[in-house]
Amino acid sequence: MIILGIDPGFAIMGYGVIETDGVRHKLIQYGALTTEAKTPTPARLLSIYTGIRQVIDIYKPDQIAFEELFFSKNVTTGMMVSAARGAALVAAAQYTQELYEYTPMQIKQAVTGSGRADKQQVQAMVRVILGMRETPKPDDAADALAAAITHAHSMKAGALFKIV
């Protein structure tokens, strides 16, 4: 099974693609879509939508897992990240209805065994689980891979969080 993980962001949206048989997980690809602050918002959202569609068209995931948004105190930033998530969600929904979402705490728990793990611990475990030589960069891509791994573990445990 191919799983696409997505870490929503307005400036940087991470993605990670893994293949799993339910026990072993294999890295397929990871990266990040970036948008420039000086670019108008509609163009940035279109870029995110188009970029996610391209990733989906290339890797043809069976299921897609999003990291749930963590809202900061900056309302404007939260709104922009929500809009970016929406663009990615529309791109994903045009491809499949197999869309899932996990909180940062669920992802940390699934990947490291602790819901209070820091970013470095999550990145280190992503590297180990996927047999990578180096820590995936940028952080957003590592987070997206962690979301995909979490979904793979959740499928095995029967604890799925489908976006409805």
N, C-alpha and C positions, 0 to 999 in steps of 0.2 A: 504494500500500500504506500502511495506517495502522499505525504502531508506537507502542506505549505503553512508555515508560521508567519504571522505578520505582527510587527510592533508598530502601531500607528504613531505617526508624527507628521507635523506640517512642514518642518524644514528637512527632517530626515525620517524616512519610513523604512524600517528594516524588514528584510524578508529572509526566510531560510527554508530550504526544501530538503526533506529527509525521506528515506525509504525505510519502512519497518516491516518486519514479519511478526511483530508482536513481542519479540524477545530482543532481537538485535536491531540497532538503528544505524543506518548508513547515510553519511552526508552526500547530498547530491549537489547543492549549490547554496550560496548565501550572498547577500549584498545589501545595498541600500539605495533607495531612490531619494534624490535631493532636489530641493527647490530653493531658489534664491529669494531673499527677503525683498529685493527691489522689484520682483516680478509681481504683477497684479494677482490678487487672490484667485479670481476665476481661472487664470492661466496655470497657477500652481496646482489647483485642484484637478484640472484637466490633465496635467502632467502626472499627477499621482494615479489618477484613474487609468490613464494610458499605460503607465509603467507597470501597474499591478496586472492589467490585462495581458501585457506582453509576457510577464513572468508566468501567468496562468497558461497562456497559449503554448509556451515553450515546454513547461514541466508537467502540465495536465494533472494537477493534484486530484486525488480521490476525495480529500477532505481538507478544509482550511481552518486554521486555529488562530484567533486573534488574542493578543494580550489586551485585557480590559483597560480602559483609560484610568489613569490616576490623575485626578484634578488637583492642580496647584491652586494657590491663592490668587493667581493672576487670571481673572475671568476671561480676558481677551485671549490669552494663550490657550486656555481650556476650550474656548469656542473654536479657535482655529484648528486645534488638534481634533476636536469632534467633527469638524467639517472634513478634515483629511481622512478620518476613519470612515466617514460616510462615503466618500469617493471610493475608497478601497472596498468597502462593503458592497457598494453597487456593482463594482467590477467583479467581485467574487460571486455575488448573487446571480449575475447573468450567466455564470458558468455552472454553479452548483448550489443546491440548497443545504449541502452538508457543511454548515458554518458553525463554528464553536468559539467560545470565549472563556478565558481563564483570568482570574485576578492575579496581580503580581505575587500575592502571598501563596496562592495555589501553585504557581509556577516555581517559586523558590522551594516550596515543600516537595514538589514532584522531582525536581532536578537535584537538590542538595540534601533533602531530608529534613530541612529546617525552613519554616516559613519566615524566619528572620535573617536569612542569609544575606550577605552584602553582594554587590555587583561582581566583585572579583571572585567570590566563591561560586556564584552561578556560572560565570564565564569559564572558570577552571573545570567545573563539572561538565559543562557542554563540551569542552575540548576532550575530556576523558571519555565521556559517553560516546562521542562520535569518532574517537580515535584520531583527532586532529593533532598535528605537530605544534601548531601555534594557536593562540587564543583568537577567535574570530573578531574582526574589527570591521566597522565601528561597533560600539556597544549595542546599537539598535539592531544590528544583524545578529549578534549573540543573543539578544533578548528574543528575537523572532525564532531562532533555532530552539531556544528554551521553551517557547510556546508550542512548537511542533513536537518536541520531546514530551512535554506535559500531556499533549493530546494523545500521543501514542501510549503513554502509561495509563491515561484515563480510559482509553478504549479497552485495554487489557483488564482494568479493574471494574469496568462497567459504570464508571462515574463521569459521564459526559455532560458537558454544559453547552447545549445547543442554543444558538441565537434564534430566538423566536420573534 
